[in-house]
Amino acid sequence: MNKWIFIFVIAIAPAANAVDMSKSCTAVDCSAGTKAVTYAQKDDSYYACPTFELSDYVNGVMGFVSMTYDMTGKLPNVSPKTGEPEYTGQTKDMIDKWRSAAKVSSFDEATAKCSEGKNKMQVIVMNSPESGLSVWVADQKQNAFWLPRGHLFKR
């Protein structure tokens, strides 16, 4: 499946879906031990990944695409080599750094190692590094994964 179709659906959606952002882990402290719930909608989704690096790469790239679309009304060109949006300068450098840290050669390779995030999963924060976009959580079945901080809300 072409991941860019999935990203396009996200990009054309309104950024805020009437969600109370006051409990978002981007706005409040969600340190280890915090009880939280995941947030995902058809038009505002995320990827759950097995490593911090994969999560930052996949969800960071998706964030850049969404931001580009919101600001310009257009999607960026996609590289036939990496499957990523073709950016220049600091944005390109950041994406290259994320891809290298994730130890993958393409966006599709990275997304294949992750799964689409689910809505309203009750989780406990296991690790919330100050650097990076992602938080490590465990669900009630003891499945652990990394997801973007912005898709996690304190219970």
Protein Blocks (a to p, Z undefined) as FASTA:
>chain_A
ZZklmmmmmmmpcfbgoiafklpcklbccdehiacdddddfklccdddfbfklmmmmmmm
mmmmmmmmmmnopacdddfklopacdehjllmmmmmmmmmnopabfklmmmmpccddehi
acddfbdcfbdjbdcdddfkopacdddfklcccZZ
